[in-house]
Amino acid sequence: MKIGLALSVQHLPTEPQAVRFREHVEQVRVARAIGFDSVWASQHYLSAPFTYFQPIPTLARVAAEAEGMRLGTGCLLLPLHHPVEVADSSRSFARRGRAWAGRPLPRCRSSGSATWRPPGRRRWRRPGYRSWEQDRALPPGEEFATDFAALARDRFLIGATAAVADEIARYRERLGVTTLVLRMQWPGLEQARVIRALEALGERLVSRLP
């Protein structure tokens, strides 16, 4: 099982942005040290009330701390970019030529993803997500007001080490999941807790994964 780190490039506007960015760099260093295989950054526009670091510049900077790790964009809004710009930012000279040859660029394939966080963190209810109407993406009959335990089921990995490991094994056996991309931070969650959670993953969980 491979493990990836999804950088939470989404922050509160009142926070010092330079400090938040340096924290991402530290997170990548820690993730690499404990055996993570990849690092990801996604993209949103008009993300009020939050700020949002754009993925390509972010990944370009953390690449210096991610030797041996794969870099990827969890979500890149291609219709809002010129195709040549995207091809030129791919960091692969072999693939850049495809934009001129009329062949499609490679598509990102994913077999699954998951999120781990300490019990009691319920920042998914922040009003910003409701203002973006993300509740409309929930399955019929579900809403943000749903009981947290019911909403978290099959969406989040929460609990003691053994329980989380068992849930990961279930994903692998039933769904064929080979890679987990973990988001360790949410807007307002301080860096010390993120680092402690990463280190706990390395000590208690990563070494137990097949």
Secondary structure, DSSP 4 states (H G I P E B T S, - for coil): -EEEEE---EE-TTS-HHHHHHHHHHHHHHHHHTT--EEEE---SS-TTSEE--HHHHHHHHGGG-TT-EEEES---GGGS-HHHHHHTSS-HHHHHHHHHTPPPPPP--S----B--TT--GGG-HHHHHTTGGGGSPTT--TTS-HHHHHTTT-B-S-HHHHHHHHHHHHHHH---EEEEE---TT--HHHHHHHHHHHHHHTGGG--
